[in-house]
Amino acid sequence: MFDRKATELVENKDKYELGVARLTETGEVVAKLEEELKIFSVEVEAKKKEADEQAEVVGKEKAIVEIENAKAGVEAATCAEIKVTVEAKLTSVAADLANAIPLVEKAKAALAGLKIEDFRTLKALKNPPKDIEKTFVCVLNLLAGAEFKDINIPVDKNGKLKTEKPWAVAL
């Protein structure tokens, strides 16, 4: 019985020593893991800080993009309004042009009927009728600022007709 108890005690002692050795090993492994965890936590904190900084930059840039996007939306609406206005004016101008073409053709036909003798007759007038004088002043205003070889029309610095006797200039 004493031998059996002694064997049991030796076995228990061996188990105890083995358990203590394993606990010591486990303690050392845990200590190493804690050291590695500290190192990793420092690295994680650095990466977290970097990610937060990038998130802040992205947030600022996103705000800028949203502002610019809002401006672009306003500009697009303005452009759409301008487009509608331009299309309406285009339609109006096209209609005016369609109405003006027959008038231009009629004026060309009337000009084709003029003869040099008609101009000589007008040139001979010292005091023409007011309607003829107005017509020639209108022609002078249309030609003012244009450069022609044989025609010299006096104009001011703004390109407007500058003369006291438009009938004399018209001839």
Stockholm file with secondary structure:
# STOCKHOLM 1.0

chainA/1-171         MFDRKATELVENKDKYELGVARLTETGEVVAKLEEELKIFSVEVEAKKKEADEQAEVVGKEKAIVEIENAKAGVEAATCAEIKVTVEAKLTSVAADLANAIPLVEKAKAALAGLKIEDFRTLKALKNPPKDIEKTFVCVLNLLAGAEFKDINIPVDKNGKLKTEKPWAVAL
#=GR chainA/1-171 SS CHHHHHHHHHHHHHHHHHHHHHHHHHHHHHHHHHHHHHHHHHHHHHHHHHHHHHHHHHHHHHHHHHHHHHHHHHHHHHHHHHHHHHHHHHHHHHHHHHHHHHHHHHHHHHHHTCCHHHHHHHHHCSSCCHHHHHHHHHHHHHHTTCCCSSCCCCBCTTSCBCCSCHHHHHC
#=GC SS_cons         CHHHHHHHHHHHHHHHHHHHHHHHHHHHHHHHHHHHHHHHHHHHHHHHHHHHHHHHHHHHHHHHHHHHHHHHHHHHHHHHHHHHHHHHHHHHHHHHHHHHHHHHHHHHHHHHTCCHHHHHHHHHCSSCCHHHHHHHHHHHHHHTTCCCSSCCCCBCTTSCBCCSCHHHHHC
//
